[in-house]
Protein backbone atom coordinates (compact mmCIF):
# COMPACT_ATOMS: atom_id res chain seq x y z
CA UNK A 1 0.00 0.00 0.00
CA UNK A 2 1.21 3.51 -0.77
CA UNK A 3 0.29 5.86 2.09
CA UNK A 4 0.37 9.66 2.04
CA UNK A 5 1.19 10.65 5.64
CA UNK A 6 0.75 14.31 6.55
CA UNK A 7 2.88 15.62 9.40
CA UNK A 8 5.30 12.77 8.93
CA UNK A 9 8.29 14.71 10.31
CA UNK A 10 6.50 15.35 13.60
CA UNK A 11 6.44 13.20 16.70
CA UNK A 12 3.56 10.78 16.08
CA UNK A 13 3.71 11.12 12.30
CA UNK A 14 7.36 10.09 12.15
CA UNK A 15 6.62 7.01 14.28
CA UNK A 16 3.92 6.06 11.75
CA UNK A 17 6.34 6.65 8.85
CA UNK A 18 8.99 4.43 10.44
CA UNK A 19 6.50 1.67 11.25
CA UNK A 20 4.86 1.78 7.81
CA UNK A 21 8.21 1.37 6.07
CA UNK A 22 9.12 -1.52 8.40
CA UNK A 23 5.77 -3.13 7.53
CA UNK A 24 6.56 -3.01 3.82
CA UNK A 25 4.38 -0.09 2.76
CA UNK A 26 5.41 2.77 0.50
CA UNK A 27 5.27 6.17 2.18
CA UNK A 28 4.95 9.73 0.94
CA UNK A 29 5.79 12.03 3.84
CA UNK A 30 4.12 15.43 3.45
CA UNK A 31 5.28 17.99 6.01
CA UNK A 32 5.56 21.78 6.08
CA UNK A 33 8.59 21.54 8.43
CA UNK A 34 7.29 24.01 10.99
CA UNK A 35 9.02 24.52 14.34
CA UNK A 36 8.20 21.08 15.83
CA UNK A 37 9.16 19.03 12.76
CA UNK A 38 12.52 17.36 12.32
CA UNK A 39 13.64 15.27 9.34
CA UNK A 40 16.09 13.43 11.61
CA UNK A 41 12.98 11.71 13.01
CA UNK A 42 12.63 9.77 9.75
CA UNK A 43 16.30 9.28 8.86
CA UNK A 44 15.88 5.52 9.22
CA UNK A 45 12.90 5.43 6.85
CA UNK A 46 14.46 7.84 4.37
CA UNK A 47 17.05 5.19 3.45
CA UNK A 48 14.29 3.07 1.91
CA UNK A 49 13.49 3.25 -1.82
CA UNK A 50 9.83 3.12 -0.75
CA UNK A 51 10.06 6.53 0.97
CA UNK A 52 9.46 9.95 -0.59
CA UNK A 53 9.33 13.39 1.01
CA UNK A 54 7.28 16.42 -0.04
CA UNK A 55 7.64 19.74 1.79
CA UNK A 56 4.25 21.42 1.56
CA UNK A 57 1.59 23.11 3.65
CA UNK A 58 -1.75 21.29 3.87
CA UNK A 59 -3.42 24.68 3.32
CA UNK A 60 -1.82 24.88 -0.15
CA UNK A 61 -4.45 23.39 -2.46
CA UNK A 62 -2.28 23.52 -5.59
CA UNK A 63 0.58 21.70 -3.86
CA UNK A 64 -1.79 19.01 -2.59
CA UNK A 65 -3.24 18.46 -6.05
CA UNK A 66 0.27 18.05 -7.48
CA UNK A 67 1.28 15.63 -4.73
CA UNK A 68 -1.81 13.45 -5.17
CA UNK A 69 -1.37 13.40 -8.95
CA UNK A 70 2.35 12.66 -8.75
CA UNK A 71 2.33 9.92 -6.12
CA UNK A 72 -1.19 8.44 -6.49
CA UNK A 73 -1.52 7.10 -2.94
CA UNK A 74 -3.85 4.29 -1.92
CA UNK A 75 -4.57 5.95 1.43
CA UNK A 76 -4.12 9.13 3.44
CA UNK A 77 -3.15 9.26 7.11
CA UNK A 78 -3.73 12.81 8.30
CA UNK A 79 -1.55 13.68 11.30
CA UNK A 80 -0.41 17.22 10.41
CA UNK A 81 -1.60 19.53 13.18
CA UNK A 82 -0.68 22.23 15.61
CA UNK A 83 -0.85 20.33 18.89
CA UNK A 84 0.64 22.18 21.88
CA UNK A 85 -2.14 23.41 24.18
CA UNK A 86 -0.01 26.15 25.75
CA UNK A 87 0.83 27.58 22.32
CA UNK A 88 -2.87 27.51 21.38
CA UNK A 89 -3.63 29.75 24.34
CA UNK A 90 -1.07 32.33 23.25
CA UNK A 91 -1.69 32.10 19.49
CA UNK A 92 -4.94 30.36 18.51
CA UNK A 93 -4.86 31.61 14.92
CA UNK A 94 -2.26 29.08 13.79
CA UNK A 95 -4.42 26.27 15.19
CA UNK A 96 -7.49 27.47 13.31
CA UNK A 97 -5.49 27.74 10.10
CA UNK A 98 -3.72 24.40 10.20
CA UNK A 99 -6.17 22.17 12.04
CA UNK A 100 -9.41 23.46 10.47
CA UNK A 101 -8.57 25.15 7.16
CA UNK A 102 -5.76 22.67 6.49
CA UNK A 103 -8.00 19.68 7.11
CA UNK A 104 -10.68 21.16 4.85
CA UNK A 105 -8.15 21.75 2.07
CA UNK A 106 -6.76 18.22 2.40
CA UNK A 107 -10.24 16.71 2.35
CA UNK A 108 -11.06 18.58 -0.84
CA UNK A 109 -7.85 17.45 -2.49
CA UNK A 110 -8.39 13.84 -1.40
CA UNK A 111 -11.99 13.94 -2.58
CA UNK A 112 -11.03 15.30 -6.02
CA UNK A 113 -8.33 12.66 -6.36
CA UNK A 114 -10.66 9.85 -5.25
CA UNK A 115 -13.47 10.95 -7.55
CA UNK A 116 -11.03 11.41 -10.42
CA UNK A 117 -10.03 7.76 -10.08
CA UNK A 118 -13.71 6.68 -10.18
CA UNK A 119 -13.96 6.24 -6.41
CA UNK A 120 -11.84 3.13 -5.78
CA UNK A 121 -13.40 1.05 -3.02
CA UNK A 122 -10.09 0.38 -1.27
CA UNK A 123 -9.13 4.05 -0.80
CA UNK A 124 -9.00 5.28 2.81
CA UNK A 125 -8.73 8.68 4.50
CA UNK A 126 -7.68 8.17 8.12
CA UNK A 127 -8.00 11.25 10.32
CA UNK A 128 -5.94 11.16 13.52
CA UNK A 129 -7.29 13.15 16.46
CA UNK A 130 -7.09 13.46 20.24
CA UNK A 131 -9.09 12.56 23.33
CA UNK A 132 -8.99 16.24 24.30
CA UNK A 133 -12.01 16.87 22.06
CA UNK A 134 -14.13 15.15 24.72
CA UNK A 135 -13.32 17.67 27.44
CA UNK A 136 -12.55 16.72 31.03
CA UNK A 137 -13.55 13.77 33.22
CA UNK A 138 -14.12 13.60 36.95
CA UNK A 139 -12.59 10.95 39.14
CA UNK A 140 -14.48 8.13 37.41
CA UNK A 141 -15.57 7.21 33.91
CA UNK A 142 -13.84 6.92 30.54
CA UNK A 143 -14.21 8.45 27.09
CA UNK A 144 -15.94 6.22 24.56
CA UNK A 145 -16.55 6.85 20.90
CA UNK A 146 -20.06 8.05 21.84
CA UNK A 147 -18.88 10.62 24.40
CA UNK A 148 -20.22 14.09 23.44
CA UNK A 149 -17.62 16.58 22.32
CA UNK A 150 -16.78 19.26 24.90
CA UNK A 151 -13.44 20.90 23.95
CA UNK A 152 -11.95 23.37 26.45
CA UNK A 153 -8.90 24.89 24.70
CA UNK A 154 -8.29 26.49 21.29
CA UNK A 155 -6.28 23.36 20.42
CA UNK A 156 -8.99 20.86 21.31
CA UNK A 157 -11.70 23.04 19.74
CA UNK A 158 -9.77 23.14 16.46
CA UNK A 159 -9.30 19.36 16.52
CA UNK A 160 -12.99 18.85 17.28
CA UNK A 161 -13.85 20.98 14.26
CA UNK A 162 -11.53 18.93 12.06
CA UNK A 163 -13.15 15.69 13.27
CA UNK A 164 -16.57 17.05 12.31
CA UNK A 165 -15.31 18.06 8.87
CA UNK A 166 -13.99 14.57 8.20
CA UNK A 167 -17.28 12.97 9.23
CA UNK A 168 -19.19 15.44 7.07
CA UNK A 169 -17.07 14.64 4.00
CA UNK A 170 -17.77 10.97 4.62
CA UNK A 171 -21.53 11.48 4.96
CA UNK A 172 -22.02 14.15 2.30
CA UNK A 173 -19.58 13.10 -0.40
CA UNK A 174 -19.08 9.43 0.43
CA UNK A 175 -15.34 9.85 1.00
CA UNK A 176 -14.14 6.61 2.64
CA UNK A 177 -13.06 7.89 6.06
CA UNK A 178 -12.03 6.38 9.38
CA UNK A 179 -11.14 8.34 12.51
CA UNK A 180 -9.20 7.75 15.70
CA UNK A 181 -8.83 9.68 18.94
CA UNK A 182 -5.79 8.95 21.07
CA UNK A 183 -4.65 9.58 24.62
CA UNK A 184 -1.37 11.35 25.54
CA UNK A 185 1.58 10.04 23.54
CA UNK A 186 5.20 9.88 24.71
CA UNK A 187 8.41 8.21 23.61
CA UNK A 188 11.50 8.80 21.42
CA UNK A 189 11.63 11.91 19.21
CA UNK A 190 9.09 13.79 21.38
CA UNK A 191 9.56 17.53 20.88
CA UNK A 192 11.13 19.07 24.02
CA UNK A 193 8.24 21.43 24.85
CA UNK A 194 6.00 18.54 26.00
CA UNK A 195 5.92 17.34 29.63
CA UNK A 196 8.00 14.16 29.58
CA UNK A 197 10.94 15.33 27.43
CA UNK A 198 10.82 18.73 29.14
CA UNK A 199 11.21 17.11 32.56
CA UNK A 200 13.98 14.77 31.40
CA UNK A 201 16.04 17.56 29.87
CA UNK A 202 15.53 20.02 32.73
CA UNK A 203 16.47 17.33 35.23
CA UNK A 204 19.67 16.57 33.31
CA UNK A 205 20.64 20.24 33.54
CA UNK A 206 19.69 20.54 37.21
CA UNK A 207 16.91 23.05 36.56
CA UNK A 208 13.53 23.22 38.36
CA UNK A 209 10.95 20.72 37.11
CA UNK A 210 7.70 22.69 36.63
CA UNK A 211 4.47 20.91 37.54
CA UNK A 212 1.19 22.72 36.84
CA UNK A 213 -1.09 23.27 39.84
CA UNK A 214 -0.78 20.45 42.35
CA UNK A 215 0.14 17.84 39.73
CA UNK A 216 -3.12 15.93 40.18
CA UNK A 217 -4.23 16.14 36.52
CA UNK A 218 -4.58 12.61 35.15
CA UNK A 219 -3.67 11.41 31.67
CA UNK A 220 -3.78 8.00 29.97
CA UNK A 221 -0.23 7.55 28.66
CA UNK A 222 0.29 5.81 25.30
CA UNK A 223 3.75 4.85 24.05
CA UNK A 224 4.14 6.35 20.58
CA UNK A 225 5.27 3.15 18.87
CA UNK A 226 2.20 1.36 20.21
CA UNK A 227 0.11 4.20 18.80
CA UNK A 228 1.75 3.93 15.37
CA UNK A 229 0.92 0.24 15.29
CA UNK A 230 -2.68 0.99 16.28
CA UNK A 231 -3.06 3.65 13.60
CA UNK A 232 -1.91 1.32 10.84
CA UNK A 233 -4.32 -1.29 12.19
CA UNK A 234 -7.21 1.18 12.04
CA UNK A 235 -6.24 2.24 8.52
CA UNK A 236 -6.26 -1.32 7.21
CA UNK A 237 -8.99 -2.97 9.28
CA UNK A 238 -11.23 -0.19 10.59
CA UNK A 239 -14.83 0.02 9.44
CA UNK A 240 -15.55 2.96 7.15
CA UNK A 241 -17.23 5.90 8.86
CA UNK A 242 -16.30 4.55 12.27
CA UNK A 243 -14.06 6.07 14.93
CA UNK A 244 -11.72 4.24 17.29
CA UNK A 245 -10.45 5.45 20.66
CA UNK A 246 -6.81 4.46 21.22
CA UNK A 247 -5.54 4.47 24.79
CA UNK A 248 -2.51 3.21 26.64
CA UNK A 249 -4.46 1.81 29.62
CA UNK A 250 -1.90 3.65 31.76
CA UNK A 251 -3.58 6.37 33.83
CA UNK A 252 -1.15 8.41 35.92
CA UNK A 253 -1.15 11.90 37.42
CA UNK A 254 1.31 14.41 36.04
CA UNK A 255 3.10 14.35 39.38
CA UNK A 256 3.44 10.56 39.25
CA UNK A 257 4.98 10.86 35.79
CA UNK A 258 7.50 13.47 36.94
CA UNK A 259 8.37 11.47 40.06
CA UNK A 260 8.81 8.35 37.92
CA UNK A 261 11.29 10.11 35.66
CA UNK A 262 13.17 11.38 38.72
CA UNK A 263 13.45 7.84 40.11
CA UNK A 264 14.77 6.51 36.80
CA UNK A 265 17.37 9.29 36.62
CA UNK A 266 18.39 8.67 40.23
CA UNK A 267 19.23 5.14 39.15
CA UNK A 268 20.87 5.63 35.76
CA UNK A 269 22.25 9.19 36.02
CA UNK A 270 22.69 9.84 39.78
CA UNK A 271 23.74 13.21 41.17
CA UNK A 272 24.39 14.30 44.76
CA UNK A 273 20.69 14.78 45.54
CA UNK A 274 17.40 13.10 44.55
CA UNK A 275 16.13 14.56 41.29
CA UNK A 276 12.67 14.91 42.89
CA UNK A 277 14.05 17.80 44.93
CA UNK A 278 13.88 19.82 41.69
CA UNK A 279 10.08 19.51 41.44
CA UNK A 280 8.49 22.97 41.53
CA UNK A 281 4.74 23.59 41.51
CA UNK A 282 3.77 26.50 39.26
CA UNK A 283 0.56 28.36 38.40
CA UNK A 284 -1.85 26.08 36.55
CA UNK A 285 -2.64 26.35 32.86
CA UNK A 286 -5.88 28.25 32.09
CA UNK A 287 -8.72 25.79 31.51
CA UNK A 288 -6.54 22.80 32.39
CA UNK A 289 -8.61 19.61 31.93
CA UNK A 290 -8.52 17.51 35.10
CA UNK A 291 -8.59 13.98 33.73
CA UNK A 292 -8.57 12.07 30.45
CA UNK A 293 -9.16 8.33 30.24
CA UNK A 294 -9.85 6.17 27.20
CA UNK A 295 -12.15 3.16 27.01
CA UNK A 296 -10.38 1.07 24.33
CA UNK A 297 -13.04 -1.66 24.14
CA UNK A 298 -13.93 -1.02 20.49
CA UNK A 299 -10.43 -1.27 19.06
CA UNK A 300 -9.65 -4.21 21.35
CA UNK A 301 -12.72 -6.24 20.40
CA UNK A 302 -13.21 -5.24 16.75
CA UNK A 303 -9.59 -4.93 15.60
CA UNK A 304 -7.86 -7.09 18.25
CA UNK A 305 -5.40 -4.38 19.21
CA UNK A 306 -4.15 -3.41 22.63
CA UNK A 307 -1.03 -1.60 23.91
CA UNK A 308 2.10 -3.60 24.64
CA UNK A 309 4.16 -1.10 26.69
CA UNK A 310 3.38 -0.18 30.30
CA UNK A 311 4.05 3.38 31.40
CA UNK A 312 6.90 2.20 33.65
CA UNK A 313 8.57 0.41 30.74
CA UNK A 314 7.91 3.31 28.41
CA UNK A 315 9.28 5.97 30.76
CA UNK A 316 12.51 4.01 31.17
CA UNK A 317 12.88 3.44 27.42
CA UNK A 318 12.15 7.12 26.74
CA UNK A 319 14.55 8.42 29.38
CA UNK A 320 17.33 6.15 28.14
CA UNK A 321 16.68 7.31 24.57
CA UNK A 322 17.10 10.98 25.51
CA UNK A 323 20.30 10.21 27.40
CA UNK A 324 21.69 8.47 24.31
CA UNK A 325 20.53 11.06 21.74
CA UNK A 326 21.73 14.47 22.84
CA UNK A 327 22.72 15.17 19.25
CA UNK A 328 19.04 15.03 18.29
CA UNK A 329 17.51 17.17 21.06
CA UNK A 330 20.23 19.74 21.76
CA UNK A 331 19.65 21.80 18.55
CA UNK A 332 15.89 21.78 19.14
CA UNK A 333 16.31 23.74 22.37
CA UNK A 334 17.12 26.80 20.25
CA UNK A 335 13.79 26.76 18.42
CA UNK A 336 11.12 29.37 19.03
CA UNK A 337 9.43 29.13 22.43
CA UNK A 338 11.24 26.01 23.63
CA UNK A 339 12.14 26.22 27.32
CA UNK A 340 9.80 29.16 27.97
CA UNK A 341 6.55 29.08 29.91
CA UNK A 342 3.74 29.51 27.38
CA UNK A 343 -0.01 29.68 27.73
CA UNK A 344 -0.24 31.94 30.77
CA UNK A 345 -2.21 34.72 29.09
N, C-alpha and C positions, 0 to 999 in steps of 0.2 A: 504494500500500500504506500502511496506517496501522500505525505501529510504536510499541509501548510500550517506551521505553528507560529502564531503571532506572539511577540514578546519572548522569543526563544533565547535571548541573551540575558534575561532576568533570572531571578532565583528559581521559581517553580518551573518556568518555561524551559530553562536550560536543563533541569533535571528530566523533563519530558523529552527534550531533544536527545540527550544522552541515552535514555532508556529506549527510545524508539529506534535509534541506530543499532543499539545492541540487539534489539528484537528482530532486526532484519528489514525494517521499513526504510523507505527513502524520505528524507526530510528537507523541506524548504523553510529556513528560519527567517522570518520577517520581523525585523526589530528596528525601531527608530534610533536606538542607542542614546537614550536620554540618561540622566545622571545615575540611575541605579542599574544600568545595563553594563555588561562586561563580557567581551568576546572570549576572554580567558575561560569563562564558565563552560564553553563548548569546544575548547581546544581538542579534547579527546575525540569528539564527534566530527570535527572539521577535517580530520585525517581521512575520513571515509569518502569514497567516490559517490556514495549515496547521499551526501550532504551538500546543500547549497545555501548561500546566505544572500539576503536582499535587505539593504538598508532602506527603509521607507516608513512613513507615518501612516497609521491606519485611517487618518482623516484625509489622506490624499487619494481621491477616487481614481485619478488617472494612473497613478502608480499601482494601485491595487488591480485595476483592469489589466495592465501590462503583465503583472506578476501572475495572475490567474492564467492569462493567455499563454505566457511563456512556459510555465511549469505544469499546468494542467493537473492539479492535485486531485486525489480521490476523496480527500477529507480536509476539513479545517478544524484546528484546535485553537480556540481564541483565548489566549492568556494575557495579551497586552493590556496593561491597565496601570493607572496611578493607584498606589495601594497603601501609602503610609498615612494613617489617620491623623497624626499630628500635623503633617504637611497640608492635609485637606482643611484643617481648621484655619491655618494661616493663609492658604491660597486655594480656595475651592474651584476657581475658574479652570485650572488645568484638569481637574477631575471631571468636570462637566464636559470639557472638550474631548478628552481621550476616552473616558469610560462610556459616555452617552453618544456624542457625535461620532466618535471613532467606531463604536459598535454598530451604529446605524450605517455608516459608510461601508463597513466591512460586510454587513448583511446584504446591502444592495449589490455590492460587487459579487458576492458569492451567489446571490440569487440570479443575477444576469448570466454568470458563468454556467450555473446549473441549468437554467432554462435554455441557454444557447447550446447545450449538449443534449437537449431533449430529455431533461430531467432524469438522469440515471438513478435507478433505484438504490444503488449501493453508496451514493454520496452521503456524507455526514457533515454537519456543522455542530461541533461540540463547544458550547460556551461554558467557560470555567469561572465560577463565582465563589462567594464567601458566605459563611454562616452569619456574618455581621448584618446581613439584610434582614434577619429575623428579630433584631433588637436585643434585649437583655432578658435573662432568666433570673428567677429567684433562686432560693437554695435547692429547689427540687425541679424535676422536669427536664426534658430534652427537646431540641428542635427536631421536627420531622419534616418531610417534604410538604406536608399540609399546614405547617405553621404559618399564620398570617405574617406578611411582611410588616416590619416596624423599625425601619432604619433610624439611627440616632445621630449620625455624623455625616458631613458632606461626602466622605468616602463611601460609606455604606448606602447612602441615598443614591449616589451615582451608579453603584453596582446594582442596586435594586431596579433602577430604571433600565439598565442594560439587560437584566434578566427578562423584564417585561417586553422589551423590544424583541428579543430572541423568540419568546413564546408567540408574540404577535405575528412575526414573519413565518413561523411554523403554521399557525392557524389560518392566517389570511392568504398567504402565497403558497402554502404547502411545502416550504423549504424543510428538508429533513433535519430536524434539530434534536439534540439531546443537551441536557444541562446538568451541572454538578455544583454543589455548594460545599466548601471544605471548611474544616476547623483550622486553627493556627498552625502554620507550617514552621519547621525549623530544620537545620542541618547544614551540610557543607555549602559554600558559596552564598550564604545568606548575607545580604547587604548590611553593613555595620550600623545602620541607624535603628535596626529592630532590636527587641529586648535581649535575646540570647546572645547574639554576637556582640552587642554593645557591652553587656556585662562581662563577657569573656575578655574583651580587649581592654576595658577600663581596669579590670582586676589585674591583668598582666602589667599594666603601667602604674599600679598602686593608687589609682584615682578613686574617688567616691563612686559607689554603685547606686544610681538613683532608682528608687522604687516609688511609683505613684501611690499617693494616699497611704493606706496602711498595708498595701500589698495583698489584700484579700480578694482581689478580682480573679476570677477563675476562668481558665481557658482549657480547651481540649486539644492537647498537643499531638500533632501529626508529623512524623518524620518525612521529609520531602521526597525521599526515594520511594517510600510506601505510597505517597500520593501520586507520584508519576506512574507507578504501576496501576493504581486504581483508575487514573484518567484514561490510560490506554485500554483498560478493560471496559470502561463505560463507552468509549468511542466505538469499540468493536462489537460489544455485546448488548449495550443499552437499548432499551425500547424507544423508538422514535416518539418525540413529544414528551418524554418522561424526564424527570429530574431525579438525581441521586445525591443524597447527603453522604459525604465522606469524612469520617472522623477517626481520630487516633485511639479512641477509648482510653485516654490518658488525661483525666482531669487533674489539674494542679493549680494552686494559687500562684500568682506572680512571685510572691515571696518564697514559696517552696522551690520554684524554678531557680531563683537567684541563689538561695541557700544550697541547692544541689550543685550548681556550678562551683560555688565556693568550696564545697567539700571535695569535689573532684580536683580542683586546683591545689588544695591543701595536700592532696596525695601525690599528684604528678608534677607539680611545680611549686613546692613549698617555699615560703618566705618566713621571716621571723615573727609572724603573727598570723592568726586565722584570717583568711580572706573575708569572712563574714563581718569582721570588724569594719570593713569599708562600706557596708550597707547604710544608705542614707535615705530617709523617707522625705519625699518632696511633694509640693502641691499637686493635687490630682489633676488629670486631664479633664477639660470641660466635657460634660456628657459622657463620661467614661462608663461603658456598659459593665455591669457587675459580673455577669457569668454567661458563658457560652458552653453548650454541651450538645453533641450530635447523637441522635439515635441512628445508628448505621444499619438497622434491620433490613431495609430494602436492598442495599447493595450486597449485604451478606447473604440474604436468602435468594435474590433473583440472579445475581452475578457471581456468587460464591467467592466474594473478596472480603478479606479482613486484614487489618494492619499486622505487620510482623515484628515491629520494633517497639519495645516499651520505652517510656520516657527516660527511664534510668539508663538504658542502653544507648538511646539516642543522644542524650546529653553528653555521655562520655565520648561517644564517637565524634560528636560535633566539636567538643572542646579539644580533643586530640587533633582534629583536622585543622583547627585554627592555630594551634601551636606549631604544626608542621608546615603551614602555608602562609607565613608572614609576607612572602613575596607577592601573594595575591591580595591580601587585605591592606597592607601598608599604603599603597598609592591611593586606595579608595578613601582614606581618611582626609584627603585634601579636597574631596568633592564638596560641592555646595551644600551647606547645612549639616554635614556630618559632624557629630560631636557636640552640636549645639542643642539646647532645649527648644523644641518647636511646639506649636499648638497651645500656647498659653494665652493667646488673645481672647 
